[in-house]
Amino acid sequence: MGPQGAGKGTQAKQISAEYEIPHIATGDLYRAAVASGSNLGRQVEPLLAEGRLVPDDITIQLVRDELLKAGDGFVLDGFPRTLPQAEALDQLLEEIDRPLSIILLLALDDATARERLTKRAAREGRADDTPAVIDERLASYHEKTEPVVDHYRTSGNLVQVHAERPIEDVWAEISDVLGQVQARA
Ligand code: AMP
């Protein structure tokens, strides 16, 4: 978990490669759906363009399908982003008999997040990295996703990592934390 620009995608890809588990990133799945022009893509395209969240029922169904396909472990990126999504995830994990080993929070202040997203806009040309849409996405993070972080802070194995540091330093810490989780399992 963490605000846009914290490096969730980058670090999740590393975890996925290191542990050979699928990287389930709802944002990537939605962008792929938009690019393919599927029904789902057409439905979510305007929401992504405006930086608004896709309705929970659609997102929960998407993740449910992916989790049922995933075998022995997975890394979730960009989900859950609302309390109802977190509740649905709890139920889903119970169904497939898999606890959440760890919730990683990549903490970053808004000013650094804005700066990074603006640079990414220049580099990758992501349609939702414009100043107005960046503001909308950060506002949605504070309003809807921070309560989920608080929920896991009090009732989950949440570990906070300072994400303003270079990618390699953040990865070194995450790798360390995951090693400890694995040693305990
Ligand atoms: P991301 O790449 O994670 O920033 O996601 C890009 C966009 O996809 C978001 O701005 C939302 O429109 C949508 N999206 C991704 N994950 C979710 C989610 N868990 N719930 C609702 N919408 C999502």
Boltz pocket constraint, residues with backbone or C-beta under 6 A from the ligand:
constraints:
  - pocket:
      binder: B
      contacts: [[A, 4], [A, 26], [A, 27], [A, 28], [A, 30], [A, 44], [A, 47], [A, 48], [A, 51], [A, 52], [A, 53], [A, 54], [A, 55], [A, 59], [A, 77], [A, 78], [A, 79], [A, 80], [A, 81], [A, 82], [A, 85], [A, 128], [A, 137]]
      max_distance: 6.0
